[in-house]
Amino acid sequence: MTALTRTGPRIVRTIADVRAAVNEYRAAAGAGATVGLVPTMGYLHEGHASLMRRSASENGLTVLSVFVNPLQFGPNEDFDRYPRDEERDRAVAAEAGADVLFMPSVGEMYPRKPLTSVLVSEVTSRLCGASRPGHFDGVGTVVSKLFNIVGPDRAYFGMKDAQQVAVVTRMAEDLNVPVEIVPCPIVRDPDGLAMSSRNVYLTAEEREQALVLSRTLAQVPGWLADDAGLTSDLLKQRMEQLVRRMPLADIEYAEVLTYPDLLPPGEAPLREAAAKERLLVALAVRFGRTRLIDNILLTP
């Protein structure tokens, strides 16, 4: 099969058709053929494109899914407002090298109210999971469905949502899903703001003030280097103080946790903890109606 045509990736909208496309590729490519999956909710940007390019460089076939999953939105969240633009998504997918673009409807993915969900405990109890109950059940369920539908060898996720990467990785490990989870670096605009489909909601003033997230996180390695006694509580206080200088910022959390288990690092100085294991330093802040997340990962 030649999935990529002159007009871009092959567009499929049903589970049967995406399975057929993958099976056709595997039959034609023979032994050693690999399939990469990039799950997204659409309104694609350079961050998504980087995932597709990574997949295309490592696999013979790249499947991009675009599906705004209702199960991961709470009753007061932005499911109806979430930006959608199919033409934009097709153009980005074509440029980034996706071969198959799977764009199912809600009815295709959930023909009946699902009675089964995939819950990953513990790693979902903090950060975004604490303030968005049920969100990661929706993530686990839809990603599990996509893995069963596509049958990829590798799946690519951006580290901007580091908790999501931890949840999906643990799910695949616990359920023996034969897929390699590939975490990919955060992609930022030139001014440092982490790319997100939700950035389109920001007013000019909100966007300018939102730069405090990346600027605050950029201070963390220096603070650790300069202060041998810096604890997680003190670091969180410093981050909150910087973010609060922005009058439009409403802090949801400023956290420091081990990664990928997402546990508190204890009361010992962070420099000692960071010498032994990875630490996730994460922020979630609202600017107006827009909730933004960002993080850095400190490695030993």
TAQUIQUI-V682596 format. One record per helix or strand of 3 or more residues. SS is the DSSP state (helix for helix, strand for strand). FROM is the first residue (numbers start at 0). TO is the last residue. If there is no record, write none. Layout:
{{SS:FROM:TO} {SS:FROM:TO}}
//
This chain:
{{strand:9:11} {helix:14:28} {strand:34:39} {helix:45:57} {strand:60:65} {helix:69:71} {helix:85:95} {strand:99:101} {helix:105:108} {helix:127:130} {helix:134:149} {strand:153:157} {helix:158:173} {strand:179:183} {helix:196:200} {helix:203:209} {helix:211:225} {helix:231:242} {strand:248:257} {helix:269:273} {strand:278:286} {strand:289:297}}
//
